[in-house]
Amino acid sequence: PQVSERILQEALRLLTSGGEVLILDGSQATLRQATWLMDIF
């Protein structure tokens, strides 16, 4: 979706040289079992 693309564009703009981006999919069943992760979403 367009919103996701805009978010990634902004992340790229803010990222410093050599920086990294972590993308998590909170809808995956395995990740849903990690309560600390669900607190983020």
N, C-alpha and C positions, 0 to 999 in steps of 0.2 A: 504493500500500500504506500501511498504518497507520504503518509506520516512517518513510516519507518525509514524511507529514503531521506527525508529531511533530518531526522535524528542522526542518521549515519553521516550525513554531510556536516552537521554541526560537530559531531565527535571528531571527524577528520580535521575540521578547522581548528579545534582546540588542542588536538594531539600534538605533543612536542616531537621533535625528531628522535626516532628510536623508541617512541612510546608504543604502548600496546592497548588494544581494546578487547574487552571480554564481553561476549554476547551470550546471555543465558535464556533458554526457552522455558519459562515457568509452567508451561502446560504439559510437559513430559511427565508421565506417571512416576518414573524413578525419582525425578527431582522433587516432586510434590511431597515425598516422604521426608525431605530435609526441612524440618520446621524453621531453622534459622534462615533458610533460603526463602521460604514462603513469607516470612516476616518482611522481606524486601519487597515482594510483590504485593 
